[in-house]
């Protein structure tokens, strides 16, 4: 059962995003990027107030995803990415991205905080960052 409202186009859009942002991180890394996207829609907090749809989340500007500026994002998805996107939409969460609203790929080690948000962990090249439960209770 979906934790956010998403039709097949939304799932496809999330699938393109997770592939473009984290294909090199494998299936688990792509699922984690999906977690971040779903959390941004659920959260309605901090930088993500009034992000109510997949389109709002994917194309948020400023503060959105770099991948939408690259041609790779606009290529057709594969079934593997659509399944991963659907799992994220259905609420499957994976640490360290379970409650994360942000991620990025630093050149070195993950910092303890990023824009005042706590590091929740690293998976391969990506570091994930979480809000406090007080700031964003809907992602917890």
N, C-alpha and C positions, 0 to 999 in steps of 0.2 A: 504494500500500500504506500502510495507516494506521500512524502512529508511536505512537498510543495506542489503546486499546480503546474503540470507540465504535459503538453501534448507531444506528438511524435516529432514535430518541428523543433520544439524546445529540447527534447532529448538529443536530436541530431546536432543542434547548436552546441550543447554542452559536450557532446562527443568530439566535435571539431576542436573545441577549446582545450579539452584535456589532452588530445593528441598533440596539438600545436604547442602547448605549454610543457608537456612532460613525457612525450613519447620515449625519450631516452632513459626515463626512470622506470620503464616497464609498467605492467598492469597495476601494481600496487601504487606506484607513484602517480599514475593517471587517475586512479580512484581517489587519491588524496587531493588532487587538484579539484576533482568533482566535489569532494567534501567542502572545500573552501567556497566554491561557487554556490552550493546549496546553502551553506551557512550565511553567506551574504544576503541571500533572499530571505531566509528565515529571520535573520537578526534584527533588521529595522533599527539599527543602532550605529553610533559613531559615524564613520565615513559612508555607511550604507543605509542611511535613512531613506525611506521611500523607494528602495530597490525592491520592487514587488514582482518582477517577472524575470524570466531567463534573459530576455532581450535587454532589460534594464541592467542586469548584472554583467552580461558579457560586454556590452558596449558602453558601460559607465565611463564618463569622461568629465573631469579628471578622475584618476584613481582606478581605472579599469585595467584590463589586461593588454599587455604589449602585443600579444599574438595576433590580435585583430588587425594590426597594421601590417601584417606579413601575408604574402600570397598563400603560404601553406595552410593557414587557417581556413581558407575558402575552398580547399579541395574536398572532394567527396569523402565521407566517412566510411569506415569499415565496420562490419558487424561487431568485432571485438570492442571497439570504442563505444558503440551504441549500447552494448550490454553493460559496460562499465558505467556509462552515464546513467543508465536506468537504475543500476544498483545505488548510485549516489542519490538519485531522485527518490528512491524508495527508502532512504534513510540509513543505508549501510555506512558506518563510520569507521575510520581506521586511524589509529594513533600514529604519528603525532598530530594529524590533521583533524581529529574528531571535532574539536571546538574552534579550530583556526579560522581566521578571517583573512590572513595574509600569508604569503610565502614569497621567497625569492632565492636566487642562486648566488651566494657570495663567492668571491674569489678564494677566500680562505675559510676559517672557522665561522660558525654561526655566532653572531653576537648574542649576549644575554637578553637584550631588548632591541627592538626596532621600532622607531617612532613611538616609544614608550609602551610598547606591547611586549609581553613576555614570550620568550622562546619556549615552545612546547616540544621541540626536538627537531632532528634532521632525518631525512630519508634520502639517501644517495646525495645528490647535489643540492637539494632544496631544503631550506630552513623554514619552519612553520612558526607562526606567532598567533597568540590568542589574546582576546580581550579578557577583562575580569568578568566573573559572573554578575557582578553588580552593574557593569556597563552594558552587557549584552546577555541577559538571562535566557533569551530564546535559543541561543546556540548551545546551551548546557542542558 
